[in-house]
Amino acid sequence: MVRHIDGVIFDLDGVLVDTARFHFQAWQRLAESWNITFTQKDNERLKGVSRRASLEILLSLGDVKLSENEILEAMDRKNRWYVELIGQMNSEGLLPGALDLLLELKRAGIKTALGSASKNAPLILERTGLAEHLDAVVDGNRTSRAKPDPEVFLLAAKDLNLSPLNCIVFEDAAAGIEAAINAGMRTVGVGNPAQLKAANLVIPSLEEIEWKTLRLQLET
């Protein structure tokens, strides 16, 4: 069956914008408060994972136990530090090729949406100027279930008034790829092929890719 692509849904962090370093800095700062060693390799485990689940992974590294109130306070503290960092962002925070692809999709008549677990997406979109280039935005403020649950992508397809079968997802995390597959969508992994092997197609970045070429590979 040939699937006609009418909509493209993007994850945010690591796909359209470079915020991974800010997440790492904030999580590392939190880890240090409990004398937990937190490395870039550890940070990879948090990709596409909710804030609470990320904290649980971090705490497991030091076998630290917290009460519910302490968990909520720790998540709030990490987010405050992260918001301080992203508040300094501008268009230079866009990853190479992101804006060019969005403009190419618009010229081709393809609808675009954001499908991100981040509750800070509105601030990032505003600071980088991406908001005006998206037809719909679904973020952590509208979802209750984390990836690999397909909720975020199904909501994005609904906002675009499209069938999930006619949407594709760009993701940089294995959990995100799984969520898109669970939504019945085709997937483009952005990053390491070894980590994104479940995707229909994997590319190193959005830089220097052509939508026409990608479309031919995905509409089969």
URCOR-V160672 format. One record per run of one state. SS is the DSSP state (@ for helix, = for strand, . for the rest). FROM is the first residue (numbers start at 1). TO is the last residue. Records with the same first field share a line. If there is no record, write none. Layout:
SS: FROM-TO  FROM-TO
//
This chain:
.: 1-6  11-12  14-16  18-19  33-39  45-50  63-67  87-90  95-97  108-110  116-120  129-130  134-135  139-150  160-163  172-173  183-185  191-200  204-210  219-220
=: 7-10  13-13  17-17  94-94  111-115  136-138  167-171  186-190  201-203
@: 20-32  40-44  51-62  68-86  91-93  98-107  121-128  131-133  151-159  164-166  174-182  211-218
//
